Amino acid sequence: MDEIRYLMIITKLREFLQKEKTDALLINTTDEFLVEYNELSDCARYFVTGFSGSTGDVLLTRDNVFQFVDGRYHEQADKECDLKTVTVVKLQLGQTFLNELVERIPQNSTLGVVSRKISLNFYKNLKIKLSKKHCKIKALDFEPVELFHKLEASKGRNAVEQISIDIAGVSADDKFKKLSRKLKNNEAFVDTNLENIAYLTNCRQYKTPYSSTFKAKMVIYKDKAVVFSDEKFNTKIGESFEILPLNEFDKAFKGVKNVIFNPSTINYYDFSLIKSKAQEAPKDYIKEMKAIKNDAEIAHFKKNYKQTDNVVNRAFEFVQNRESLTEKKLADEVEKEFLKQGAKQLSFKTILAAGKNSSVIHYSHPNDKVEIKDGDFVLLDCGGHFEGGYSTDITRTFVKGTPSAMQKKVYTTVLKMFLNAYHYPITNRTTGFTLDAVARKIHRQSGLKDFNFNHGLGHGVGINVHENPPTISCGSSGKRVLKKNMVFTIEPGLYKTGVGGVRLENSVYLAEINGKLKIESLSHVPFQKNAIDYSLLNEQEIKWLEQWNNI
């Protein structure tokens, strides 16, 4: 779509606001299942501003269009949005979308929200903050953007399949029993989070790009679990499970006294179906279960990362040995290699950036006109879904040819950030916040103030490439204690617009060895030796690096 098309939709939406006597409209990235990675063809926000990042909602007012983006997308949003029409709001570390959104909504106004596309938690917090500005919320049960542009999700034919017990470690029936024990006879538990449903059922589908989940909603009773979905299943989930059409979901709560729910994952519209019976869960039971991987899952992760490492090592060979190689050609080769290694699909769109583009943290549109030249940084962030539907995620930054002194300093600083966080002595009180602080301290001491580190140090990894818990960041969510068999990334990065950037990411898990907790890597791709300035490493860091290279 071009700028004229975006402007036409913006104009039509403003006419809609006037007709509805509404002053502003929140336009979401997600769909009704509140997924993190929504397809662009089904993303209302994309057809308003043209921004293609995985997250970042829009506030449309009578006079302004505000595109909110976190630190990963500051540079990308500037490039993709028409800055004559759109104001890019660049959230800094410590700033929240909710606060910045409310600040830009005029006093005494009415804000329209799509009730199927915001969580109950967000709705409640938004209402509290807007009441202080004497503002009202108008909940819409339809998507206004669809009045002017049709949104469509993938229509692939792949059926839902169940992974083997050798991979899952625990059967769907056993997971159901563990959860149903928390329920009374007249109670039900509702979950609409797709990763949670995929985990509990041990089922996967490869229909939506970069996702191994299937679209469904689930209600668990004391004696059975019902999955509401219009997808085709080629498997029976388990003796305790029943599958019904999605349009019967609103009938699921008849005869039930209490419906237990998660306010952060249920959308506001679905909450309205259970409002009179709603009982908030003390915690997200399934999310907590899937955050702690069992031994079978860890073993499967290790297998998947061997295959992923093969892809990255091959990419390094391409960078160093091929001529006339472009960003797009290398990204295509990476995808081919994943399929050769047995991946069913990519777990997210490959980030492949060369030269100055490597400063764009989530540069996900590799260009066939950008040739990889000697002296270029080449940042590759990639991952796949293999047989079990779990995500892999790894980043390596290469330098083609001989690195400059500046490149070696940046690369080595990021390497120091990784090594010190990875080897931090873990106790049963260590949090992701602690690991993040270790890396940021090294950045502050490096003298590289003109290079930013505008993202968290890492994130959990599971069925979704971004899983929470755990979170490895300086935000409040990073203050949760890390637990045995959690899988997460450690991915420090430094970036400077117009120059380039370096990110080194390894997926790891928290192992227990001889009664002590220790971070163990799932990835074992070597670091680029000629990009390291050994004079910047202390004696301990050199030993750690030698240990890594000898794995």
VENKABEL-V258218 format. One line per field, one symbol per residue. ss: DSSP state (~ for helix, > for strand, _ for the rest). psi: psi as a letter, one per 30 degrees, with the letter a starting at -180 (. if undefined). burial: + if it has 16 or more other C-alpha atoms within 10 Angstrom, else -. Layout:
ss=???
psi=???
burial=???
This chain:
ss=__~~~~~~~~~~~~~~~~~____>>>>____________~~~___~~~~________>>>>___>>>>>_~~~~~~~~~~______>>>>______~~~~~~~______>>>>>____>~~~~~~~~~~~~____>>>>>___~~~~____________>>>__~~~~___~~~~~~~~~______>>>>>__~~~~~~~~_>>____________>>>>>___>>>>____>_______>>>>_~~~~~~______>>>>_____>~~~~~~~~~~>>>____~~~~~~~___~~~~~~~~~~~~~~~~~~~~~~~~~~~____>~~~~~~~~~~~~~~____>>____>>>>~~~~~___________>_____>>>>>>_>>_____>__>>>>>>_____~~~~~~~~~~~~~~~~~~________>~~~~~~~~~~~~~~~_____>_____>>>______>>>>>>___~~~~_>_____>>>>>>>>>>___>>>>>>>>>>>>>>__>>>>>>_______~~~__~~~__~~~~~~~~~~~__
psi=kleeeeeeeeeeeeeeeeeghkflkkjleaafghlejkkefgjeeegeffkglfljlkjkaffljjjkkaffgeeeeeefkjffekjjjjklkfkkeeeeeefgklkhlkkkkjffgkleeeeeeeeeefffghllkjkkgljeefffkkkklkhlfklklkllffeeekleeeeeeeefffklegllkkkgkeeeeeeefgklkiekkgkglljllkkkleflkkkjkglkkglkelfgkkkllefgefgfgkgkekjkljfffkleeeeffgefgkjkkfljeeeeeffjkleeeeeeeeeefeeeeeeeeeeeeeeffklhkleeeeeeeeeeeeeefgkellflkkjjkkbffffjeijgikkffjkjlkfkkjjjjlllkaefglklkkkkklkkbkkleeeeeeeeeeeeeeeeeegkjklggkleeeeeeeeeeeeefffhffklihllfallkbekfjkkllkilgleffgkkklkgkklljilkkkjkfealkkjkkklljljjhgkkkkkkfkhklljefgkjfffkleeeeeeeeeefg.
burial=-----++-++-+++-++----++++++++++++++-++++-+++++++++++++++++++++--++++++++++++++--++--+++++++-----+---++--++--+++++++++++++++--++--+----+++-----+++-----+-------+++++---+++++++-+++-++--+---++++++++++++++++++++++++++++++++++++-++++++-+-+---++-++-+--+--+--++----++++++++++++++--+--+++----++++-++++++--++-+++-++-+++-++--++-+++----+++++++-+++-+++-+-+++++++++++++++++++++++++--++++-+++++++++++++++++++++++++++-+---++++++++++++++++---+---+++++++++++-++----+--+++++++++++++++++++++++++--+++++++++++++++++++---++++++++++++-----+++++++++-+---+++---+---++-++------
